[in-house]
Amino acid sequence: MDTMIYNAAYLIPWEAESQFSEQVEALDHQFEERLRIRYNNFTAPFKFARLRLFSSN
């Protein structure tokens, strides 16, 4: 069964991306058949903050 149980976004420094990717891969191997962990490494960030603009008028 392919059911997503968790979806997250992480902002990491570009120079740390390869290490982060390796750690995700290690976790995927650690859980073997019990859990699949997938990493999409080139998705632009979206909605990390909510802005409220106020007019001085």
Residue pairs with C-beta under 8 A, 6 or more apart in sequence:
9 43
9 45
9 46
9 48
10 20
11 45
11 48
12 20
17 41
21 39
21 41
24 37
24 39
25 39
27 37
28 36
28 37
28 38
31 37
